[in-house]
Amino acid sequence: MRLFSESVKGIERLCVAVCGGLLVSTLVACGGEDKKAADGPDFARQGDFPSTYIPQESAPVLIRGATVLTGTGEKLLNSDVLLEDGKIARVGKDLKVPKKGLVVEGAGKWVTPGIIDVHSHLGDYPAPSIESSQDGNEMTSPNTAQVWAEHSVWTQDPQFPLALAGGVTTLQILPGSANLFGGRAVTLKNVPGRSVQDMKFPGAPYGLKMACGENPKRVYGGKGTLPSTRMGNVAGYRKAWTEAAAYKEKWENFHKNGGDEPERDLQLETLAGVLNGDILVHNHCYRGEEMAIMMDIARDYDFQISAFHHAVEAYKVADLLAENNVCAAMWADWWGFKHEAFDMTEANIAIVDQAKACAMIHSDSAVGIQHLNEETAKAMVAGQRAGFHIEPRHAVAWMTSNPAKALGIEEVTGTLEKGKMADVVVWSGNPFSVYSKADKVFIDGVLMYDRTDSARQPHTDFELGILDAEGERLPEGGQQ
């Protein structure tokens, strides 16, 4: 079975995660002991559906003489980036050309870390967008924390390679926002896979999708059940977290003292994973005062919110975000499509950033994910117009290192630093110019996309027989 036609082949399924301990939270594979087995119950269940992604072997790559934005605040002129064994080996000047490998001439080009999108629904809301393929919102209860977005991901979604052509190397797939608790989110490498486990980012923590505001109260108020108001929303959160705390304590007591084993509850298990610090909260929330309330709830039940998503009014609580170490994932200029999205400023990202909070761009769109570099550029310019001094070397973090932080993977990706994953984009020019495009995209040092080589412009199996190599519909009589 072909995956992305003419793309890099050879991804193998294994029944364990990648060895080598990419992250502290990675469950030990290849014969090691499970730390949680010694310390307490594993509510996150990382081992139930393990990543089977294996980075392919890759020859060394030298990108030579480019403008490099490292994602750490540096802009390096006429510099080289060396990729070896799937990692960033060196960044500097006049690096030695590898004996066997690929040399990319970077004169006039720019290099950045791969783009990371913290808010995507690719695979759960795939193309074609028809009723039978819409699997992102389990709209049957205000609390569906027991569902996992990865169990809906259609790996053949043609939108994955389109995002790759825009420089996206990592993305988080979230459930929708109809519910107070929408379910678990999963972080994927943007690589071909027969199963979603072939795409799962090794060791990345799970996320929990939560939602504030209009969506839950509209969906369930319309059904004549709680919540129908924002106070009903908050009551629903508190009830669930109270039950999760009791569930966590019950299992910890059993693990410590023995006795009758508690009955497993998949819904409370996910929430207990948050309370245990192993699952990250990603909270759909627009209004400033609601974000403040959610941070109060997190403090009351002793858990951490990783990021507010959409966060149209984040600028109103930017200082609180910084104080509470909460990120905000925002749009550059989407606003006004409903009441809670109305009070917007296009300097939103810049204001949050200037308050020393963790700010980033996100898509929530199969189209927007294809040009997140341009969305970042719009946010950068809006900040400049508002009087902030923002340069590309800083703004690049909004689409690389800050999203990595929000996903709990900043130790292994998001910047061009020695030893990190070689997830790299070579741009035709300044990535914040509307005229620039992603020329080459590397994932773990493997050339996954090349704008100049049709063999490295992948399509999914779903498209085979429908599109030719240039993306045009086949003439009548072609394979259907």
Summary of the structure (lengths in Angstrom):
residues: 480
radius of gyration: 22.2
end to end distance: 16.9
largest distance: 70.6
contacts: 1731
relative contact order: 0.17
helix: 29%
strand: 22%
